[in-house]
Amino acid sequence: MADTIASVRSDDHAEQIRKTRVMRSLQFHSFLSVIQHVVILQTEPMLVRECCGGDVATASRLLGSSISIAGMASLIFNQVGGKLSDAMGRKPFMLIGPLANMLAGMVVVLRPGSTWAVLLCRLIRSVITTFSGTVMMTAALNDTFSTSPKNFGLALSKVQAMTGVGVITGPILEAEILKRGKNSFRYPYVALSLLGALQFAISAKLLQETHPIEKRSAQIDATHVLQNVNPFSFLSLFSSKSLALKRLVGITALQQFLEGKNLSDVSQLFQKQQLAWDIPAARNFAVTWGIAVVVQGAAVVPMLLKRLGVFRFTDVANLSICLGMLVQAFCISGSSYYLGALIGLPGMNGAGANGLRGVATNLASKVGIQGGEFAAMFSNLRALTSIVSTAAYGFFYSWCVKNRVNPGLTYMLAGFVG
């Protein structure tokens, strides 16, 4: 009996060590992925504008169009890649992101004056990096922590914390590169290639395969996947036999309306027009927001999840972000704008969905949807939510300005929906 207990404890200890190693490697992988995404954050729009002869309107149109095309391409790429990863494992698909960044950076360095070369590389990076990072990262977390929604939420928060570190580090690195390179746009792309090569080498060595052969879908192959491509397959989640799954997917979809990238454009307008912030003031808030994401993922969300559990945490996160957005909607100064962000910290950036996503993953597996496919479905739903929310916020903000209504009500709309 004693030997049996000792054996079980030894197995549990070994499993815990494995999960810790997986978690650390995923965090570092996420950190490097985010840095590559933001190390050309300012450089890329400026380079496209230069390629367009300084025509801001044309550059803006091309940048916006490339993102729309990337969003539509992602609907197909995510689904195909997600299903293939269920049959072939996660690690190979996590490595294509840094490889794509490495090659894209090299192309732009060689052809910096070609508008289409720059935009094509932007499109490819956007599609592949999102899949390799977000979709495969979520699938790997599902593989490792799917038995406990709370642990899944905690793990997702830790990854988001490293995302915040990357958001802070990338722009600082870019600014230093531009300064030392005398504002040459080539050097940030050289850094992009080098970071991609570094991540590829490190991840190839350190990343562990989280989807073992015995759990893979042997019946799925490339031909089967391509014959059954449906970029809107995620809509089938809403016709699932599981009522709980349909409700959770609906709730998490609405919570994605609160992602920072969806509110970014109207926030920039509000800060400049209503708060009269200059560029340094807006930059300081962006850096503060990045720090807040780190604190949220590393301390606030894990603490609340452990103490409250998944569902009570979701309620608290939703209430906090609603109140925070309400304060920002009627803020009259920069101080009250910061206060609103502080109040909404637990639910900021859609974090209220962290625990529910683990529960939804378990329910999806019970109706025959595997981890990679579900991660791809959720990513496609997230992409669609981003398109809808960004357009809705933009039109509502414009309507408020034209009708002399407080445009800050856009924040109240976001808080109510999310």
Secondary structure, 3 states (H helix, E strand, C coil): CHHHHHHHHHHHHHHHHHHHHHHHHHHHHHHHHHHHHHCCCCHHHHHHHHHCCCCHHHHHHHHHHHHHHHHHHHHHHHHHHHHHHHHHCCHHHHCHHHHHHHHHHHHHHHCCCCHHHHHHHHHHHHHHHHHHHHHHHHHHHHHHHCCCHHHHHHHHHHHHHHHHHHHHHHHHHHHHHHHHCCCCCHHHHHHHHHHHHHHHHHHHHHCCCCCCHHHCCCCCCHHHHHHCCCCCHHHHHHHCCCHHHHHHHHHHHHHHHHCHHHHHHHHHHHHHHCCCCCHHHHHHHHHHHHHHHHHHHHHHHHHHHHHHHHHHHHHHHHHHHHHHHHHHHCCCCHHHHHHHHHHCHHHHHHHHHHHHHHHHHHHHHHCCCCHHHHHHHHHHHHHHHHHHHHHHHHHHHHHHHHCCCCCCHHHHHHHHHC
